[in-house]
Amino acid sequence: MATVPHEAATTDTRHGPSRGVILLVWVSLTLLLIPAMALIRFVEKEVSQYHTSTFEPYAREALEEGDFERVLRICNGAFRTSLKREDHWGKVYLLRAQAHAGLGEREQALDELEACADFWTRKYFYATGRDRTEIQRIGTELGVGFLAEGDRELALRAFSATGLGCGAPVEYLHELASTLSESERAALWDGEPYLVVRDFERDVESPFEEVLNEQRRVLEENVIEPAEAPSGTRHVSITVSESKTEGRNWYAVQVHIPLSREPFGLRVVAASDEPCALRVFVGYWFELARQAAVTTYDQSVALDDNWRRFDVERDFYAEREAYAHRMGYTVTDGIINRIGLDVPPGPANRFRVASIELYLPSGDRQGTGDT
């Protein structure tokens, strides 16, 4: 009887690769995928660290590691990928200020600090409480460092940007004035403590806007002019045609100064080529009540070459609170949002503004004002 071979005793390679071959292929593919996956993760991280919604953690991680160049790369990338989105700009300026400070580039850090304060002045709703606290810490350190080196100009710029950027400039100025030593105060201020709200030194174009034009004047020129007395700094020049009707005519810059119960004053240095009853106008906004208010002031001190200094010393909070009470709304979230010129009807004229300051009054002077 013939013997039939057992099927299991033979291997027919035509039916497919052996288990060993399959395992070898699988291992090879895995080894190839590992670097590919690592590359994908790397690229994903590189892309995400520049995204407007994710850049901050990466930048702060780099700050903690002392990798300040990387902080700048991340923040610059967040600008480039913004696609017209701007809510993160203040944060970018703030983080870049810290990076430049870490690199020892303190003047560049100051430039970023001022850009941050300017952005949060115009877009104050984008700044968080943490942002405000952080800019106060960073800016104060920067200002103290400049002051210790005897650089009054840079110190004043740093403290001014810090006060405006922290969102509570009145309280910040009071705290700063009480914290500095007598010699430091004398080195920083020649008289009353103050912060510069606007001095137009770093403006490319005029920040003034026409707020109201009941006189039907034509705004012919609105530019930044070279340095001139009395401040020795650049100034805004506003040229207007003659008025065609009676009424109000206002030109102002945007500011963000929350109303405070602490005493403070506002100082505007301005001039007109043709003599006129020029006044300073202060605008208010109350977010919760969705209400606006305006007060104008006329008292001034004559300086050289037609320049005048308007010192507005009022109990701003009490005045606005009394008016709001009569009108049926609250002032708890009120801010001063504009400061500028109230131009009377008359002939064609040129008006100039050299500076706007917030200061701590030393006396009991009270400027008259109309609501």
SERO-4910 file (N, C-alpha, C, O; in steps of 0.05 Angstrom, whole numbers):
BEGIN
 pado doro    nc1    nc2    nc3   cac1   cac2   cac3    cc1    cc2    cc3    oc1    oc2    oc3
  Met    A     17    -24      0      0      0      0     18     25      0     36     26     16
  Ala    A     12     44    -17     29     68    -19     25     86      5      3     88     15
  Thr    A     47    100     13     46    119     35     40    146     25     53    156      6
  Val    A     20    160     36     13    187     28     26    207     47     22    206     71
  Pro    A     43    226     36     56    245     54     36    263     69     15    269     58
  His    A     43    270     94     25    288    110     28    317    101     51    327     98
  Glu    A      6    331     96      7    358     85     22    377    104     36    396     94
  Ala    A     20    373    130     33    392    149     62    389    149     77    406    160
  Ala    A     72    368    137    101    364    137    116    379    116    140    379    115
  Thr    A    101    392     98    114    407     77    106    437     78     86    444     90
  Thr    A    123    454     67    118    483     66    119    492     37    138    489     23
  Asp    A     97    504     29     95    514      2     97    544      2     77    558     10
  Thr    A    120    555     -5    124    584     -3    106    600    -22    105    625    -20
  Arg    A     93    587    -39     75    601    -57     51    612    -42     38    630    -53
  His    A     45    603    -19     21    611     -4     26    638     11      6    648     23
  Gly    A     50    650     12     55    675     26     80    675     42     93    654     45
  Pro    A     89    699     52    114    701     67    112    688     94     90    685    105
  Ser    A    134    680    105    135    668    131    131    689    153    132    713    147
  Arg    A    125    680    177    121    698    200    146    716    204    144    739    212
  Gly    A    169    704    200    194    720    204    196    743    185    205    765    193
  Val    A    189    738    161    190    759    141    170    781    147    177    805    146
  Ile    A    146    773    156    125    793    163    135    810    187    132    834    187
  Leu    A    147    797    207    157    812    230    179    831    222    180    854    232
  Leu    A    197    822    204    218    840    195    207    864    181    217    887    186
  Val    A    187    861    164    175    883    150    162    902    169    165    927    167
  Trp    A    148    891    189    134    908    209    153    925    225    148    948    229
  Val    A    175    912    233    195    927    249    208    949    232    212    972    242
  Ser    A    213    943    207    225    963    189    207    987    185    216   1010    186
  Leu    A    181    981    180    162   1003    177    160   1020    202    158   1044    200
  Thr    A    160   1007    225    158   1021    250    182   1039    254    178   1062    262
  Leu    A    205   1029    248    229   1046    250    229   1070    232    239   1091    238
  Leu    A    216   1066    209    214   1088    190    193   1109    199    196   1133    195
  Leu    A    172   1099    212    150   1116    221    158   1133    245    148   1156    248
  Ile    A    175   1123    262    182   1138    287    194   1165    280    184   1185    291
  Pro    A    214   1168    263    224   1194    257    203   1211    242    203   1236    245
  Ala    A    187   1198    226    166   1213    211    146   1225    231    138   1248    228
  Met    A    138   1209    251    119   1219    271    132   1241    288    119   1261    294
  Ala    A    158   1238    294    172   1258    309    173   1284    293    170   1306    304
  Leu    A    178   1281    267    179   1305    249    151   1319    248    150   1343    249
  Ile    A    130   1302    247    103   1314    247     98   1329    273     87   1351    272
  Arg    A    105   1317    296    101   1331    321    117   1356    323    108   1377    333
  Phe    A    142   1355    313    159   1379    313    147   1402    296    145   1425    305
  Val    A    138   1394    272    126   1414    254    100   1425    266     95   1449    265
  Glu    A     85   1407    279     60   1416    291     65   1436    314     52   1456    316
  Lys    A     86   1430    330     94   1449    351    104   1475    340     97   1496    350
  Glu    A    120   1473    319    131   1498    307    108   1515    296    109   1540    299
  Val    A     88   1503    285     66   1518    273     48   1529    296     41   1552    295
  Ser    A     42   1512    315     23   1520    336     35   1542    354     20   1558    366
  Gln    A     61   1543    357     73   1562    375     70   1591    364     74   1610    379
  Tyr    A     64   1593    339     60   1620    327     30   1627    325     23   1650    317
  His    A     12   1608    331    -16   1614    328    -25   1634    349    -16   1633    372
  Thr    A    -43   1651    341    -52   1672    360    -65   1662    385    -63   1675    406
  Ser    A    -77   1638    385    -90   1628    408    -72   1610    425    -80   1602    447
  Thr    A    -48   1603    416    -31   1585    430     -3   1595    435     13   1581    448
  Phe    A      4   1618    424     32   1627    425     41   1633    454     65   1630    460
  Glu    A     23   1643    471     31   1653    497     45   1632    515     66   1637    526
  Pro    A     33   1608    518     47   1587    534     75   1581    525     93   1578    541
  Tyr    A     79   1580    498    105   1574    487    125   1597    494    148   1593    501
  Ala    A    115   1622    491    132   1645    496    139   1646    526    162   1653    533
  Arg    A    120   1640    543    126   1641    572    145   1619    580    161   1622    598
  Glu    A    142   1596    567    161   1574    572    189   1582    565    208   1577    579
  Ala    A    192   1596    542    218   1605    533    229   1627    552    253   1628    557
  Leu    A    211   1644    562    220   1664    582    231   1651    607    252   1659    617
  Glu    A    217   1630    617    227   1616    641    254   1603    636    270   1601    654
  Glu    A    258   1594    612    283   1580    605    305   1600    598    328   1592    594
  Gly    A    298   1626    597    318   1646    590    325   1647    560    345   1658    553
  Asp    A    308   1634    544    313   1634    515    298   1658    503    277   1655    491
  Phe    A    310   1681    506    296   1706    499    294   1710    468    275   1722    459
  Glu    A    313   1699    454    312   1700    425    288   1685    415    274   1693    396
  Arg    A    283   1662    427    260   1646    419    234   1661    426    214   1659    410
  Val    A    233   1675    448    209   1690    455    203   1710    433    180   1713    425
  Leu    A    223   1724    423    220   1743    402    210   1729    376    193   1740    362
  Arg    A    221   1706    370    213   1692    346    183   1684    348    168   1687    328
  Ile    A    176   1674    371    148   1665    374    129   1689    373    108   1688    359
  Cys    A    136   1711    386    118   1735    386    117   1747    358     95   1756    349
  Asn    A    139   1748    344    139   1759    317    122   1741    299    108   1751    281
  Gly    A    124   1715    303    108   1697    287     78   1700    293     61   1698    275
  Ala    A     71   1706    318     43   1710    325     32   1735    311      8   1736    305
  Phe    A     49   1755    307     41   1778    291     36   1771    262     15   1779    250
  Arg    A     54   1755    250     52   1749    222     28   1731    215     17   1732    193
  Thr    A     20   1715    234     -2   1696    229    -29   1706    240    -47   1690    242
  Ser    A    -31   1731    246    -55   1741    260    -79   1743    241   -102   1741    251
  Leu    A    -75   1746    215    -97   1748    196   -117   1769    205   -141   1764    207
  Lys    A   -107   1793    209   -123   1817    216   -135   1815    245   -150   1833    252
  Arg    A   -127   1795    260   -137   1793    288   -117   1809    305    -93   1808    301
  Glu    A   -128   1824    325   -110   1842    340   -114   1839    370   -100   1854    385
  Asp    A   -131   1822    380   -135   1820    409   -110   1812    424   -108   1818    448
  His    A    -91   1799    411    -67   1790    425    -43   1809    423    -22   1804    434
  Trp    A    -47   1831    409    -24   1849    404    -12   1860    430     13   1860    433
  Gly    A    -28   1868    449    -18   1878    474     -1   1857    488     20   1864    499
  Lys    A    -10   1832    488      6   1811    500     33   1807    486     53   1802    499
  Val    A     32   1809    459     57   1807    444     77   1828    452    100   1823    457
  Tyr    A     68   1853    453     85   1875    461     96   1870    489    120   1875    494
  Leu    A     80   1861    508     88   1857    535    109   1835    537    129   1838    551
  Leu    A    105   1813    523    125   1791    524    151   1799    510    172   1791    519
  Arg    A    148   1814    488    173   1823    475    188   1843    492    213   1843    492
  Ala    A    174   1859    508    188   1877    527    205   1861    546    228   1868    552
  Gln    A    194   1839    557    209   1823    576    232   1809    562    254   1806    574
  Ala    A    229   1801    537    251   1788    523    274   1807    518    297   1800    523
  His    A    267   1832    510    288   1852    505    302   1859    532    327   1862    532
  Ala    A    287   1861    553    299   1866    579    318   1844    587    339   1849    598
  Gly    A    310   1819    582    327   1796    588    352   1796    572    373   1786    581
  Leu    A    351   1807    548    375   1809    531    392   1833    537    413   1838    525
  Gly    A    383   1849    557    397   1874    564    392   1897    546    405   1917    547
  Glu    A    371   1894    528    364   1915    509    341   1931    521    318   1929    512
  Arg    A    347   1948    541    326   1960    557    312   1982    542    288   1987    547
  Glu    A    325   1996    524    311   2017    509    291   2004    490    269   2015    485
  Gln    A    298   1982    478    279   1967    461    256   1957    478    233   1956    469
  Ala    A    262   1948    503    241   1939    521    222   1962    527    198   1958    529
  Leu    A    233   1986    530    216   2010    535    198   2016    511    175   2023    514
  Asp    A    209   2013    487    193   2018    463    169   1998    462    147   2006    456
  Glu    A    174   1973    469    153   1953    469    132   1960    492    108   1956    488
  Leu    A    142   1969    514    125   1976    537    106   1999    529     82   1998    535
  Glu    A    117   2018    515    100   2041    506     80   2032    485     57   2042    485
  Ala    A     88   2014    467     69   2004    447     47   1988    461     24   1990    452
  Cys    A     54   1974    482     33   1959    497     14   1978    510    -10   1974    509
  Ala    A     24   1998    524      7   2018    537    -11   2032    518    -34   2037    523
  Asp    A      0   2039    495    -15   2053    474    -38   2035    464    -60   2045    460
  Phe    A    -32   2010    459    -52   1992    449    -74   1988    469    -98   1988    462
  Trp    A    -67   1984    495    -88   1980    515   -102   2006    523   -123   2005    536
  Thr    A    -91   2029    514   -107   2053    517   -129   2054    497   -152   2061    504
  Arg    A   -124   2045    472   -144   2046    451   -162   2021    452   -186   2022    445
  Lys    A   -151   1998    462   -166   1973    462   -165   1962    491   -156   1939    495
  Tyr    A   -174   1977    510   -171   1970    538   -186   1945    545   -179   1932    565
  Phe    A   -206   1937    530   -222   1914    536   -207   1888    531   -216   1866    539
  Tyr    A   -184   1889    517   -168   1865    512   -149   1858    535   -139   1836    537
  Ala    A   -144   1877    553   -125   1872    575   -138   1859    599   -159   1867    608
  Thr    A   -126   1838    609   -136   1823    632   -124   1835    657   -105   1851    656
  Gly    A   -134   1827    680   -123   1835    706    -94   1826    709    -77   1841    719
  Arg    A    -88   1802    699    -60   1792    700    -42   1809    682    -20   1816    690
  Asp    A    -52   1817    659    -37   1834    641    -30   1860    655     -7   1869    654
  Arg    A    -49   1873    668    -45   1898    681    -25   1896    704     -8   1914    707
  Thr    A    -26   1875    719     -7   1870    741     21   1866    730     40   1876    741
  Glu    A     23   1851    708     49   1844    697     63   1869    686     87   1873    690
  Ile    A     48   1886    671     61   1910    660     69   1929    682     89   1943    679
  Gln    A     54   1929    704     62   1946    727     88   1937    739    106   1953    745
  Arg    A     92   1911    742    117   1900    753    140   1905    735    161   1915    743
  Ile    A    137   1898    710    159   1901    690    166   1930    686    190   1937    686
  Gly    A    146   1947    682    152   1975    676    164   1990    699    182   2007    696
  Thr    A    155   1983    723    167   1997    747    196   1989    750    213   2006    756
  Glu    A    202   1963    747    230   1954    748    247   1969    727    269   1978    733
  Leu    A    236   1972    704    251   1986    683    255   2016    690    277   2026    687
  Gly    A    234   2029    700    237   2057    708    256   2061    730    272   2080    730
  Val    A    255   2044    750    274   2046    773    302   2043    764    320   2057    773
  Gly    A    307   2024    745    334   2020    734    344   2045    720    367   2053    724
  Phe    A    328   2057    703    336   2081    689    341   2104    708    361   2119    705
  Leu    A    324   2106    729    328   2128    748    353   2125    764    367   2144    769
  Ala    A    360   2100    771    385   2094    786    409   2102    769    430   2109    780
  Glu    A    407   2101    742    429   2108    725    429   2138    718    447   2147    704
  Gly    A    410   2152    729    409   2181    725    397   2189    699    400   2212    690
  Asp    A    382   2171    685    369   2177    660    340   2185    665    323   2167    664
  Arg    A    335   2210    671    309   2219    679    289   2215    656    266   2207    661
  Glu    A    297   2222    631    278   2220    609    267   2192    605    243   2188    602
  Leu    A    286   2172    605    277   2145    601    261   2135    624    242   2120    621
  Ala    A    268   2143    648    253   2135    672    225   2146    671    206   2131    677
  Leu    A    222   2171    664    195   2183    662    178   2169    641    154   2164    644
  Arg    A    191   2162    618    176   2148    597    167   2120    608    144   2112    603
  Ala    A    185   2107    622    178   2080    632    155   2082    653    136   2066    651
  Phe    A    157   2100    672    136   2103    692    110   2112    679     89   2103    688
  Ser    A    111   2129    659     86   2138    646     73   2116    631     49   2112    634
  Ala    A     88   2100    616     77   2077    602     65   2057    621     44   2045    616
  Thr    A     79   2053    644     70   2034    664     43   2043    676     25   2027    679
  Gly    A     42   2069    683     17   2079    695     -7   2076    677    -28   2068    685
  Leu    A     -3   2083    651    -24   2081    632    -31   2052    625    -54   2045    623
  Gly    A    -11   2035    623    -15   2008    616    -27   1991    638    -42   1972    633
  Cys    A    -22   1998    664    -33   1982    686    -63   1988    690    -76   1973    705
  Gly    A    -74   2008    676   -103   2013    678   -112   2029    701   -136   2033    704
  Ala    A    -94   2038    718   -101   2054    742    -80   2076    745    -65   2075    766
  Pro    A    -77   2094    726    -55   2113    727    -55   2132    752    -34   2139    762
  Val    A    -78   2140    761    -80   2157    784    -69   2143    809    -52   2154    823
  Glu    A    -79   2119    814    -70   2104    837    -40   2097    835    -25   2097    854
  Tyr    A    -31   2091    810     -3   2084    806     15   2108    812     36   2105    825
  Leu    A      7   2132    804     23   2155    808     25   2162    838     46   2169    848
  His    A      2   2159    852      3   2163    881     22   2143    895     38   2151    912
  Glu    A     21   2118    887     38   2097    898     67   2103    891     85   2100    908
  Leu    A     72   2110    866    100   2115    858    112   2139    874    134   2137    883
  Ala    A     96   2160    876    106   2184    891    111   2178    920    130   2190    932
  Ser    A     96   2160    932    100   2153    960    123   2133    964    134   2131    986
  Thr    A    129   2118    943    149   2097    945    177   2107    940    196   2099    953
  Leu    A    180   2126    921    207   2137    915    218   2153    938    202   2166    953
  Ser    A    244   2153    941    257   2169    962    255   2199    954    249   2205    931
  Glu    A    262   2216    973    261   2245    967    280   2252    945    274   2269    928
  Ser    A    304   2240    945    324   2246    925    315   2235    897    319   2248    877
  Glu    A    302   2212    897    291   2201    872    269   2219    861    268   2223    836
  Arg    A    252   2228    878    230   2246    869    241   2271    857    232   2281    836
  Ala    A    262   2282    870    274   2307    860    288   2302    833    288   2320    816
  Ala    A    299   2278    829    313   2272    804    293   2268    782    299   2273    758
  Leu    A    269   2258    789    249   2252    768    231   2275    761    224   2279    738
  Trp    A    222   2290    782    203   2312    778    213   2338    788    224   2340    810
  Asp    A    209   2358    773    215   2386    782    189   2398    791    178   2415    777
  Gly    A    180   2390    814    155   2400    825    135   2378    829    142   2357    841
  Glu    A    110   2381    820     89   2362    825     95   2335    810    103   2336    787
  Pro    A     90   2313    823     93   2287    810     73   2285    786     50   2294    788
  Tyr    A     82   2274    764     65   2272    740     73   2249    723     95   2239    724
  Leu    A     54   2240    706     59   2221    685     52   2234    658     33   2251    657
  Val    A     66   2228    637     60   2239    611     39   2221    598     43   2197    593
  Val    A     16   2234    592     -5   2219    578      0   2219    548     -2   2198    536
  Arg    A      7   2242    536     16   2243    508     36   2266    506     32   2288    516
  Asp    A     58   2260    492     77   2282    485     84   2282    455     99   2300    447
  Phe    A     74   2263    440     76   2263    410    105   2259    400    110   2262    376
  Glu    A    123   2251    417    151   2247    408    153   2223    390    169   2223    372
  Arg    A    138   2202    395    140   2177    380    117   2172    361    116   2151    348
  Asp    A     99   2192    359     77   2189    340     87   2194    311    102   2212    306
  Val    A     78   2177    293     84   2180    265     65   2200    252     73   2217    236
  Glu    A     40   2199    260     20   2218    250      3   2228    274      4   2215    295
  Ser    A    -11   2249    269    -25   2261    292    -47   2243    303    -63   2231    288
  Pro    A    -48   2239    329    -68   2223    341    -94   2238    347   -114   2227    356
  Phe    A    -95   2264    340   -119   2280    345   -141   2272    325   -135   2267    301
  Glu    A   -165   2273    334   -188   2268    316   -209   2290    320   -211   2302    342
  Glu    A   -224   2295    300   -246   2314    302   -270   2299    315   -281   2281    303
  Val    A   -277   2308    339   -298   2295    354   -325   2307    348   -345   2293    346
  Leu    A   -326   2333    344   -351   2347    339   -346   2372    323   -326   2387    329
  Asn    A   -362   2377    303   -358   2401    286   -385   2414    279   -394   2412    256
  Glu    A   -396   2427    298   -421   2442    294   -416   2468    279   -435   2480    269
  Gln    A   -392   2478    279   -385   2503    267   -380   2501    236   -376   2521    222
  Arg    A   -380   2476    227   -375   2470    198   -348   2481    189   -346   2492    167
  Arg    A   -328   2479    206   -301   2486    198   -290   2463    180   -300   2441    181
  Val    A   -270   2470    165   -255   2450    149   -229   2445    162   -213   2463    167
  Leu    A   -223   2420    169   -198   2412    181   -177   2410    158   -177   2391    144
  Glu    A   -160   2431    156   -142   2432    133   -116   2418    138   -103   2408    119
  Glu    A   -107   2417    163    -81   2403    169    -82   2393    198    -92   2406    216
  Asn    A    -71   2369    201    -71   2356    227    -45   2339    228    -46   2315    222
  Val    A    -23   2351    236      3   2339    233     21   2341    258     14   2356    276
  Ile    A     43   2326    258     63   2329    279     84   2348    269     95   2345    247
  Glu    A     91   2368    286    111   2388    279    137   2383    294    136   2370    315
  Pro    A    160   2394    285    185   2391    299    185   2404    327    166   2419    334
  Ala    A    205   2399    342    207   2409    370    205   2439    370    216   2453    352
  Glu    A    192   2450    391    188   2478    393    183   2485    422    175   2467    437
  Ala    A    187   2510    430    181   2519    457    151   2515    462    136   2516    443
  Pro    A    142   2512    487    158   2514    511    170   2487    521    188   2487    537
  Ser    A    160   2465    510    168   2439    521    194   2428    508    207   2411    520
  Gly    A    201   2439    485    224   2428    471    220   2401    458    239   2388    450
  Thr    A    195   2393    455    188   2368    443    170   2373    418    161   2395    414
  Arg    A    166   2352    403    148   2355    380    120   2360    390    113   2354    412
  His    A    104   2371    372     76   2379    380     57   2374    356     66   2372    333
  Val    A     32   2373    363     11   2371    343      3   2398    333      0   2417    349
  Ser    A     -1   2401    307    -10   2426    295    -36   2420    280    -37   2403    262
  Ile    A    -57   2435    287    -84   2432    276    -92   2458    263    -96   2478    277
  Thr    A    -95   2458    237   -103   2483    222   -132   2479    212   -139   2459    200
  Val    A   -148   2499    218   -177   2498    210   -185   2523    196   -173   2545    200
  Ser    A   -205   2521    179   -217   2544    165   -234   2560    184   -238   2552    207
  Glu    A   -245   2582    174   -263   2598    191   -289   2583    196   -296   2565    181
  Ser    A   -301   2589    219   -327   2576    225   -349   2588    209   -349   2613    204
  Lys    A   -368   2572    201   -391   2581    185   -416   2585    202   -434   2600    194
  Thr    A   -417   2572    225   -440   2575    243   -430   2575    272   -406   2571    277
  Glu    A   -448   2581    290   -442   2579    318   -442   2549    326   -449   2532    310
  Gly    A   -435   2544    351   -435   2516    361   -408   2507    371   -390   2524    375
  Arg    A   -406   2482    376   -382   2470    388   -364   2457    367   -373   2448    346
  Asn    A   -338   2458    374   -318   2446    356   -296   2434    373   -281   2448    386
  Trp    A   -294   2407    372   -276   2393    390   -256   2376    374   -263   2363    355
  Tyr    A   -230   2377    383   -209   2360    373   -195   2347    397   -188   2361    416
  Ala    A   -191   2321    396   -181   2307    420   -165   2283    413   -166   2273    391
  Val    A   -151   2273    433   -137   2247    432   -152   2227    450   -166   2235    469
  Gln    A   -150   2202    443   -163   2181    459   -145   2174    483   -121   2171    479
  Val    A   -156   2172    506   -142   2164    530   -158   2144    545   -181   2138    538
  His    A   -146   2132    566   -161   2113    583   -152   2118    612   -132   2107    621
  Ile    A   -167   2136    626   -160   2143    654   -185   2138    670   -203   2154    671
  Pro    A   -186   2115    684   -210   2109    701   -213   2131    722   -194   2140    734
  Leu    A   -238   2139    727   -244   2158    748   -235   2147    775   -239   2124    781
  Ser    A   -223   2165    790   -212   2157    816   -221   2176    838   -224   2200    833
  Arg    A   -225   2165    862   -231   2183    885   -206   2197    895   -208   2216    910
  Glu    A   -182   2187    887   -157   2200    894   -155   2227    879   -164   2228    856
  Pro    A   -142   2247    891   -140   2273    877   -120   2271    854    -99   2258    856
  Phe    A   -126   2284    832   -108   2285    809   -117   2309    792   -139   2319    794
  Gly    A    -98   2318    775   -104   2339    756    -95   2332    728    -80   2313    725
  Leu    A   -105   2346    709    -98   2342    681    -86   2368    670    -97   2390    675
  Arg    A    -63   2366    657    -49   2390    647    -46   2388    616    -37   2368    606
  Val    A    -54   2409    603    -52   2411    574    -37   2436    567    -44   2458    575
  Val    A    -15   2434    551      0   2457    541     -8   2461    512     -2   2444    495
  Ala    A    -20   2484    506    -31   2489    479    -27   2518    471    -20   2534    488
  Ala    A    -32   2523    446    -28   2550    435    -47   2554    411    -55   2535    399
  Ser    A    -52   2580    405    -67   2586    381    -53   2610    367    -44   2628    381
  Asp    A    -51   2609    341    -38   2631    326    -54   2657    330    -42   2678    334
  Glu    A    -80   2655    327    -97   2679    330   -110   2678    358   -120   2657    367
  Pro    A   -109   2700    373   -121   2700    400   -150   2692    399   -166   2701    383
  Cys    A   -158   2674    418   -186   2665    420   -190   2654    448   -171   2648    463
  Ala    A   -215   2650    455   -223   2639    481   -221   2608    480   -241   2594    483
  Leu    A   -196   2598    477   -192   2569    475   -197   2556    502   -190   2567    522
  Arg    A   -209   2533    501   -215   2517    525   -205   2489    521   -200   2479    499
  Val    A   -202   2475    544   -195   2446    544   -220   2430    548   -237   2437    565
  Phe    A   -223   2409    533   -247   2392    536   -239   2365    546   -219   2353    537
  Val    A   -255   2354    565   -250   2328    577   -275   2311    572   -297   2319    581
  Gly    A   -272   2288    559   -295   2271    553   -295   2246    571   -274   2236    578
  Tyr    A   -319   2236    578   -322   2213    596   -339   2192    582   -356   2198    565
  Trp    A   -335   2167    591   -352   2145    582   -358   2127    605   -340   2120    621
  Phe    A   -383   2119    607   -392   2101    629   -404   2076    616   -426   2076    605
  Glu    A   -389   2054    617   -395   2030    601   -421   2018    609   -438   2011    592
  Leu    A   -425   2014    635   -449   2001    645   -475   2016    637   -494   2004    628
  Ala    A   -474   2042    640   -497   2059    634   -499   2066    604   -519   2076    595
  Arg    A   -477   2061    589   -475   2069    561   -481   2099    558   -497   2107    541
  Gln    A   -468   2114    575   -472   2143    575   -445   2158    571   -424   2148    580
  Ala    A   -446   2181    558   -422   2198    554   -427   2225    568   -450   2233    572
  Ala    A   -406   2238    574   -408   2265    586   -383   2281    578   -363   2270    571
  Val    A   -386   2307    579   -364   2325    571   -363   2349    590   -384   2359    598
  Thr    A   -339   2357    597   -335   2382    612   -313   2398    599   -293   2387    590
  Thr    A   -316   2425    598   -296   2442    587   -285   2461    608   -299   2468    627
  Tyr    A   -260   2469    605   -246   2486    625   -231   2508    610   -220   2505    589
  Asp    A   -231   2532    624   -220   2555    610   -196   2568    624   -183   2585    612
  Gln    A   -191   2561    649   -169   2575    663   -142   2565    653   -137   2541    650
  Ser    A   -124   2584    648    -97   2577    638    -77   2598    647    -83   2620    656
  Val    A    -51   2590    644    -29   2607    651    -13   2613    626     -7   2594    611
  Ala    A     -7   2639    620      7   2646    596     37   2637    598     50   2641    618
  Leu    A     47   2626    576     75   2618    574     87   2635    551     76   2655    544
  Asp    A    109   2626    539    122   2641    518    108   2635    491     97   2614    487
  Asp    A    110   2654    472    103   2650    444     74   2640    441     69   2621    426
  Asn    A     55   2652    454     27   2645    452     19   2618    465     -4   2611    464
  Trp    A     38   2605    477     31   2579    490     18   2585    516     23   2605    530
  Arg    A     -1   2567    524    -15   2569    549    -16   2542    563    -17   2521    549
  Arg    A    -15   2542    589    -17   2517    605    -44   2517    619    -49   2534    636
  Phe    A    -59   2497    613    -85   2493    626    -82   2472    648    -76   2449    643
  Asp    A    -85   2480    673    -84   2462    696   -113   2456    705   -125   2474    717
  Val    A   -122   2433    699   -150   2425    706   -149   2410    732   -142   2386    732
  Glu    A   -157   2423    754   -157   2410    780   -186   2410    790   -197   2430    798
  Arg    A   -198   2386    790   -225   2383    798   -228   2357    815   -210   2341    815
  Asp    A   -250   2355    830   -257   2329    841   -273   2315    820   -298   2315    821
  Phe    A   -259   2303    801   -272   2292    777   -294   2272    785   -316   2271    774
  Tyr    A   -287   2254    804   -306   2233    812   -331   2245    824   -353   2237    816
  Ala    A   -328   2264    842   -352   2275    856   -369   2290    836   -394   2289    837
  Glu    A   -357   2305    817   -372   2320    797   -388   2301    779   -412   2305    774
  Arg    A   -375   2280    770   -389   2261    752   -410   2246    767   -431   2239    756
  Glu    A   -405   2239    793   -424   2224    809   -449   2240    814   -471   2230    812
  Ala    A   -446   2266    820   -469   2283    825   -486   2286    800   -510   2285    801
  Tyr    A   -473   2290    777   -487   2293    752   -501   2266    745   -525   2267    737
  Ala    A   -487   2244    748   -499   2218    741   -523   2212    759   -543   2200    751
  His    A   -521   2220    785   -543   2215    803   -568   2230    794   -590   2219    795
  Arg    A   -564   2254    784   -587   2270    774   -599   2256    749   -623   2258    744
  Met    A   -582   2244    733   -590   2232    708   -599   2202    711   -609   2190    692
  Gly    A   -594   2191    735   -603   2164    740   -585   2141    731   -595   2120    724
  Tyr    A   -559   2145    732   -540   2123    726   -517   2124    745   -513   2143    760
  Thr    A   -500   2103    744   -477   2100    762   -451   2107    747   -449   2104    723
  Val    A   -431   2115    763   -405   2122    751   -383   2103    760   -359   2109    756
  Thr    A   -390   2081    771   -369   2063    783   -349   2053    762   -326   2048    769
  Asp    A   -357   2051    737   -338   2041    716   -331   2064    697   -322   2058    674
  Gly    A   -334   2089    706   -329   2111    688   -299   2116    682   -282   2111    699
  Ile    A   -294   2125    658   -267   2132    650   -267   2159    636   -287   2168    625
  Ile    A   -244   2173    637   -238   2195    620   -228   2183    594   -207   2169    594
  Asn    A   -242   2187    572   -235   2173    547   -224   2192    525   -214   2183    505
  Arg    A   -227   2219    530   -216   2238    510   -207   2263    525   -220   2272    544
  Ile    A   -186   2275    515   -176   2301    524   -168   2317    500   -154   2307    482
  Gly    A   -176   2342    499   -169   2358    475   -177   2387    477   -179   2398    499
  Leu    A   -182   2399    454   -188   2428    452   -217   2433    445   -229   2419    429
  Asp    A   -228   2453    459   -255   2463    453   -250   2490    439   -243   2510    452
  Val    A   -254   2491    413   -248   2514    396   -273   2532    393   -294   2522    385
  Pro    A   -271   2558    400   -294   2575    397   -298   2584    367   -280   2582    352
  Pro    A   -322   2593    360   -327   2603    333   -308   2626    327   -301   2642    345
  Gly    A   -300   2629    302   -283   2651    295   -269   2647    268   -277   2630    253
  Pro    A   -248   2663    263   -234   2661    238   -217   2636    235   -214   2621    254
  Ala    A   -205   2633    212   -186   2610    208   -164   2612    229   -156   2634    236
  Asn    A   -154   2590    237   -134   2590    259   -118   2565    259   -125   2545    247
  Arg    A    -95   2566    272    -78   2542    277    -75   2538    307    -68   2557    321
  Phe    A    -81   2514    315    -78   2507    344    -56   2486    347    -53   2468    330
  Arg    A    -41   2488    369    -20   2470    374    -22   2458    402    -31   2472    420
  Val    A    -14   2433    405    -14   2420    431     13   2407    435     22   2391    418
  Ala    A     27   2414    456     54   2404    461     54   2379    479     70   2361    475
  Ser    A     36   2377    499     36   2355    517     10   2354    533     -4   2374    536
  Ile    A      4   2329    542    -18   2325    561     -7   2308    584      5   2287    579
  Glu    A    -12   2317    608     -1   2304    631    -22   2299    652    -43   2313    653
  Leu    A    -18   2279    669    -34   2273    692    -16   2278    716      6   2268    717
  Tyr    A    -25   2295    735     -7   2302    757    -22   2302    784    -47   2301    785
  Leu    A     -7   2304    806    -18   2305    833    -17   2334    842      4   2345    846
  Pro    A    -41   2346    847    -42   2374    855    -28   2378    882    -29   2362    900
  Ser    A    -15   2401    884     -1   2408    909    -17   2428    926    -11   2432    950
  Gly    A    -38   2440    914    -53   2460    929    -83   2455    927    -92   2433    921
  Asp    A    -98   2476    932   -127   2475    932   -139   2489    908   -163   2496    908
  Arg    A   -123   2494    886   -134   2507    863   -155   2490    850   -153   2466    848
  Gln    A   -177   2503    841   -198   2489    827   -205   2505    802   -215   2527    804
  Gly    A   -200   2493    778   -207   2507    753   -237   2507    749   -250   2487    755
  Thr    A   -247   2528    737   -275   2529    732   -282   2513    707   -265   2511    689
  Gly    A   -305   2501    707   -313   2484    684   -342   2485    679   -358   2490    697
  Asp    A   -350   2479    655   -378   2478    647   -384   2450    639   -369   2437    624
  Thr    A   -407   2439    647   -415   2412    640   -433   2413    615   -442   2392    606
***
